[in-house]
């Protein structure tokens, strides 16, 4: 039996590593169109590889998937984060949990994960071919007798079974569409918000531990740490919102009003109480306002409030202005920026056309698919990789079903 894996990323290597252990008599070949394999693994987590997340309950885990969560519930019970930790441990790689739940190899190096895949595949006789661009797939007897894989630079290849994990590759989506699959049009998912605003000019690098975000138009909300960049806003709160609102933001051409609650831990009434409790202190006291000093000064300056005034002397109008600053600062977003090198899309094969018992195509049961080629994506934090590991594992286990 010859199994061809299209795509040289995380899902393909996990699949090939596991399936080749289950079926040692079979031949496995990975085809990658680029010169290098496992590119996203290399850059994930700033080069440390955010392997998974310490979210152990599948019911909780699926809440991190704006698209595909319900479909992944059963597969996560079969192979979830605890199984991922065990799988890598069996290969001699220990993972560690960080405060926010993200899990990395104890080496803090993506190369550890890359080496694991390469060594396991080499040991199991998996063939890895780079610079091979697939241009067409011909099913034989509706795939029951296998497939002919046509490439731009090799003779046609015969496969008994296919595993497709080509990520957000438009050419492969076109091939699959030609085979009869429905493709949900892809749009960016994980991205940062871009805009120019005097209130944050020169404040790049400042972080606020916890904010609450809402979009004025629409029902989008998010919370978590916020990072000011030289182009706008980033951080977990922004990335979570970008994933959940991917299609809304695309339809709005990334132009919308964002409200930032810098102090979600307090109410407007609490701020009004400051006139009594902090009356002798100056409005510009960043410790009272609970914001980084430079951010506090900039917000006050551009809101026309005098930081040298004492809280006790603030008028009702000034107190309301302060409340707006802290609880509802409005920013007009004008665009989006890719989040580092970890580009993720919302879109791909319609999930109604996938059998999640073994991640096979309902049109061609001998064709299995996993990862971003499907209309599945998650917020940042190791969740996208977990979906890839889960799909690859379940597909490998069900390869002969």
C-alpha positions in Angstrom: 0.0 0.0 0.0 1.3 3.4 -1.0 0.1 6.5 1.0 0.9 9.9 -0.4 0.8 12.9 2.0 0.3 16.2 0.3 1.8 19.0 2.3 5.0 19.0 4.4 3.6 20.6 7.5 2.7 19.6 11.1 -0.4 17.5 10.3 1.4 15.5 7.4 4.4 14.7 9.5 2.3 13.7 12.6 0.2 11.5 10.3 3.2 9.9 8.5 5.1 9.4 11.8 2.1 7.7 13.5 0.7 5.8 10.5 4.0 4.4 9.5 4.4 2.9 13.0 0.9 1.3 12.7 1.4 0.0 9.2 5.2 -0.8 8.8 4.6 -2.7 5.5 3.1 0.3 3.8 5.0 3.0 1.9 4.5 6.6 2.9 5.6 9.6 0.8 5.4 13.3 1.9 5.2 15.8 -1.0 6.0 19.4 -0.1 5.9 22.2 -2.7 8.5 24.4 -1.0 12.1 23.8 -0.4 11.7 23.2 3.3 9.3 21.2 5.5 7.7 22.1 8.8 7.9 25.8 8.3 5.1 26.8 10.7 6.4 24.5 13.3 9.8 26.3 13.1 8.3 29.8 13.7 5.5 28.8 16.1 5.7 30.4 19.5 8.6 32.7 18.5 10.7 29.6 17.6 9.8 27.6 20.7 6.8 25.8 19.1 3.5 26.1 21.0 2.7 22.4 20.7 -0.6 22.4 22.5 -2.6 23.9 25.3 -3.3 22.6 28.8 -7.0 22.5 28.2 -7.9 19.0 29.2 -11.7 18.9 28.9 -12.9 18.5 25.3 -16.0 20.5 26.1 -13.9 23.4 27.2 -11.4 22.8 24.4 -13.8 23.3 21.6 -14.8 26.7 22.9 -11.4 27.9 21.4 -12.4 27.0 17.8 -14.6 29.6 16.1 -15.0 27.2 13.2 -14.9 23.4 13.6 -15.3 23.2 17.4 -18.4 21.0 17.4 -17.0 18.6 14.8 -13.8 18.2 16.8 -15.6 17.3 20.0 -15.6 13.5 19.4 -12.1 13.5 18.0 -10.8 15.4 21.0 -12.2 12.7 23.3 -10.2 10.2 21.2 -7.0 12.2 21.0 -6.7 15.5 22.9 -4.0 17.5 24.6 -3.2 14.8 27.3 -2.7 12.3 24.5 -0.5 14.8 22.6 1.7 15.1 25.7 1.9 11.3 26.0 2.7 10.9 22.3 5.6 13.2 22.4 6.8 11.8 25.8 6.9 8.4 24.2 9.3 9.9 21.7 11.5 11.3 24.5 10.2 14.8 24.4 8.7 16.4 27.5 6.4 19.3 27.3 6.0 22.1 30.0 3.0 24.2 30.8 3.2 28.0 31.1 1.1 30.2 33.2 -1.4 30.9 30.4 -1.8 27.2 29.7 0.3 27.1 26.5 2.6 24.1 26.3 6.1 24.0 24.9 9.0 21.5 24.7 11.2 21.9 27.8 14.0 22.7 25.4 12.2 25.9 24.3 13.1 25.1 20.8 11.0 24.2 17.8 13.9 22.2 16.4 13.2 19.6 19.1 9.8 18.9 17.5 11.1 19.1 14.0 13.9 16.6 14.8 11.3 14.3 16.4 9.3 14.2 13.2 12.2 13.9 10.9 13.9 11.1 12.9 10.7 9.2 13.4 9.9 9.3 9.7 13.4 8.4 8.7 13.4 5.5 11.1 10.1 4.3 9.7 11.1 4.6 6.1 8.9 7.6 5.1 10.1 9.3 1.9 10.2 13.1 2.0 10.2 15.0 -1.3 10.5 18.8 -1.5 9.9 21.2 -4.3 7.1 19.0 -5.6 4.0 20.9 -6.7 0.8 18.9 -7.1 -1.3 20.1 -10.0 -4.0 17.5 -10.2 -5.5 14.4 -8.6 -7.3 11.7 -10.6 -9.4 9.3 -8.6 -9.5 5.8 -10.0 -12.9 4.2 -9.8 -14.0 7.1 -7.5 -10.9 6.6 -5.4 -11.7 2.9 -4.6 -8.7 1.9 -6.7 -6.6 4.7 -5.5 -5.5 8.0 -7.1 -3.0 9.3 -9.7 -1.2 12.4 -8.4 0.0 14.7 -11.1 2.8 17.1 -10.3 4.6 19.9 -12.3 8.0 18.3 -12.0 7.7 14.5 -11.7 6.1 11.6 -13.5 2.5 10.9 -12.3 2.5 9.1 -8.9 0.1 6.3 -7.9 -1.3 6.3 -4.4 -3.7 3.8 -2.8 -4.7 6.3 -0.2 -4.2 10.1 0.1 -3.7 12.3 3.2 -4.1 15.9 2.4 -2.8 18.5 4.8 -1.8 21.3 2.5 -2.8 24.2 4.8 -4.3 27.2 3.1 -2.9 26.3 -0.3 -5.2 27.9 -3.0 -3.9 25.5 -5.8 -4.8 22.4 -3.7 -8.2 23.9 -2.8 -8.8 24.4 -6.5 -7.9 20.8 -7.2 -10.2 19.6 -4.4 -13.0 21.8 -5.7 -12.5 20.3 -9.2 -13.0 16.9 -7.5 -16.4 18.1 -6.2 -15.6 19.4 -2.8 -17.1 22.7 -1.6 -14.6 25.3 -0.5 -15.6 27.9 2.0 -13.7 31.0 0.8 -10.6 31.7 3.0 -10.1 34.9 4.9 -7.4 35.8 7.4 -8.1 34.7 10.9 -5.3 35.5 13.4 -4.2 39.1 12.8 -3.5 42.3 14.6 -5.4 45.6 14.3 -3.8 48.4 12.4 -4.5 52.2 12.8 -2.8 55.5 13.6 -3.8 57.3 16.7 -2.0 60.0 18.6 -3.0 58.4 21.9 -0.7 55.4 21.3 2.0 57.1 19.3 5.4 56.2 20.6 4.0 53.7 23.1 5.0 50.5 21.2 5.8 47.6 23.5 3.5 48.7 26.4 1.2 45.9 27.6 -1.9 46.1 29.7 -2.5 42.8 31.6 -6.3 42.6 31.1 -8.7 44.6 29.0 -12.2 44.1 27.6 -12.8 44.7 23.9 -16.0 45.3 22.0 -16.8 46.2 18.4 -19.3 49.0 18.2 -21.1 47.4 15.2 -21.7 43.7 15.6 -21.7 41.5 18.7 -18.0 40.8 19.0 -16.3 40.9 22.4 -13.0 39.7 23.8 -10.7 40.1 26.8 -7.2 39.4 28.0 -3.8 41.0 27.7 -3.3 43.8 25.2 -0.1 44.9 23.5 0.5 48.3 21.8 2.5 48.0 18.7 4.0 50.7 16.3 1.1 49.9 13.9 -1.8 49.5 16.3 -2.9 46.9 18.8 -2.0 43.2 19.3 -1.8 40.7 22.1 -4.1 37.8 23.1 -7.2 39.9 23.4 -6.9 41.2 19.9 -6.0 37.8 18.4 -8.9 36.1 20.1 -11.2 38.7 18.7 -9.7 38.5 15.2 -10.3 34.8 15.1 -13.9 34.9 16.3 -14.8 37.8 14.0 -12.7 36.8 10.9 -15.5 37.0 8.4 -17.1 40.1 10.0 -13.8 42.0 9.8 -13.2 40.8 6.2 -16.7 41.9 5.2 -16.1 45.3 6.8 -12.8 45.6 4.9 -11.1 45.9 8.3 -12.6 49.3 9.0 -14.6 49.5 12.2 -14.7 51.1 15.6 -13.1 49.3 18.6 -14.0 50.1 22.2 -11.3 49.4 24.8 -12.2 49.0 28.4 -8.8 49.4 30.1 -10.2 48.6 33.5 -12.8 45.8 33.3 -12.2 45.1 36.9 -14.0 48.2 38.1 -17.3 50.0 37.4 -18.1 53.6 36.5 -19.4 53.9 40.1 -16.0 52.9 41.4 -14.3 55.6 39.3 -16.8 58.2 40.7 -15.9 57.1 44.2 -12.4 58.1 43.6 -13.5 61.8 44.3 -14.0 60.7 47.9 -11.4 58.1 48.4 -8.5 59.6 46.3 -9.6 63.3 46.6 -6.1 64.7 47.4 -4.3 62.8 44.7 -3.7 64.1 41.2 -5.7 62.9 38.2 -2.4 62.0 36.5 -1.6 59.4 39.2 -1.1 56.3 37.1 -1.3 54.1 40.1 -4.8 55.2 40.9 -5.9 54.9 37.3 -4.2 51.4 37.1 -2.5 52.0 33.8 1.1 52.1 32.6 2.5 55.6 33.3 3.2 56.6 29.7 -0.2 55.4 28.5 -1.9 57.1 31.3 -0.3 60.4 30.5 -1.0 60.1 26.8 -4.7 59.3 27.3 -5.2 62.2 29.6 -3.3 64.6 27.3 -5.3 63.8 24.2 -8.6 63.8 26.1 -8.1 67.4 27.3 -8.0 66.5 31.0 -5.5 68.2 33.3 -3.3 65.6 35.0 -2.4 68.2 37.7 -6.0 68.5 38.9 -6.9 66.8 42.1 -9.7 64.2 42.0 -11.7 66.2 44.5 -11.9 69.1 42.1 -13.1 67.2 39.1 -16.5 68.3 37.7 -19.2 65.9 36.7 -18.2 66.4 33.1 -14.6 65.7 33.8 -15.5 62.5 35.7 -17.6 61.3 32.8 -14.7 62.0 30.5 -12.4 60.0 32.7 -14.9 57.1 32.8 -14.9 57.1 29.0 -11.1 57.0 28.9 -10.9 54.0 31.2 -14.0 52.1 30.2 -14.7 53.0 26.6 -11.8 54.4 24.7 -12.8 54.3 21.0 -10.2 53.6 18.3 -11.0 53.6 14.5 -9.3 50.5 13.1 -8.3 50.9 9.4 -6.6 47.6 8.5 -5.0 44.3 9.7 -1.5 42.9 9.9 -0.4 39.3 9.8 0.5 38.0 13.3 4.2 37.3 13.0 4.7 34.3 10.7 1.9 32.3 12.2 -0.6 33.1 9.4 -4.0 31.3 9.9 -7.0 31.4 7.7 -10.7 30.8 8.2 -12.0 28.8 5.3 -11.4 25.5 3.5 -13.3 22.4 2.8 -16.9 22.5 4.0 -17.0 20.3 7.1 -20.2 18.7 6.1 -18.2 16.8 3.5 -15.8 15.2 6.1 -16.4 12.0 8.1 -14.8 12.9 11.4 -14.7 9.3 12.5 -11.5 9.0 10.5 -11.2 12.5 8.8 -12.0 11.1 5.4 -13.7 12.7 2.5 -17.4 11.6 2.2 -16.8 11.8 -1.6 -13.7 9.7 -1.6 -13.3 7.5 1.5 -9.7 6.7 0.7 -8.8 10.4 0.9 -8.2 11.8 4.4 -7.7 15.4 5.2 -6.6 17.4 8.3 -5.3 20.8 9.4 -6.1 24.1 7.8 -7.1 22.6 4.5 -10.4 22.1 6.3 -12.6 24.9 7.5 -11.2 24.7 11.0 -9.3 27.3 12.9 -8.7 28.4 16.4 -7.5 31.2 18.6 -3.9 31.5 19.4 -2.4 29.3 22.2 -1.5 25.9 20.7 -5.1 25.1 19.6 -4.4 25.1 15.8 -1.6 22.6 16.3 -3.8 20.5 18.5 -6.5 20.3 15.8 -3.7 19.2 13.4 -2.4 16.5 15.7 -5.9 15.2 16.4 -6.9 15.1 12.8 -3.7 13.4 11.8 -3.9 10.8 14.6 -7.5 9.9 14.0 -6.9 9.7 10.3 -3.9 7.4 10.8 -5.9 5.2 13.2 -8.7 5.0 10.7 -6.6 4.6 7.6 -7.7 1.0 7.0 -11.3 1.5 8.1 
